Amino acid sequence: MIPAAPGTVVFKAACPDCRGRFELASDAFRLAIGVSRRTTFYSFTCPDCGSTVRKPAGERIVELLTGGGVRTLRVHST
């Protein structure tokens, strides 16, 4: 894994598929904020096995990820 650039925010993460544990820079994550808890989640690609990981994001996780510069998509219901 390539080390994060100085000043880059890094988060600890884990893959449920391969059980790998690692640190990823904020640009490796995507955050989707929906109208409910079910539609609010973050995702990343596991650097160990290549699986796309999607996990629910409660209020605290949303605060941490947005504060760390994770790219955010707001999902609106029509």
C-alpha positions, 0 to 999 in steps of 0.5 A: 500500500502506498503511504498517504501524503502528509496532511492526508486524513487516514481512517482505519477500516476492515473488510468483512470478506477477507477480514483484512484490517488496514488504513486508508486515506480519505480519498479511498472512501465514498459517503452517500447520505440518504433520506434515512439510515438505510440509505446512508452508507460509506464504501471503499475497495479492500486493498487486500482482496479487491472487494467493494465494501459497503457499511452503514453510516450513522451520524457520528461516522458521517461527521468523522468522514465529512470532517476528514474530507471524504467525498460525499454524495447526497441522495434525494428522494423524488 
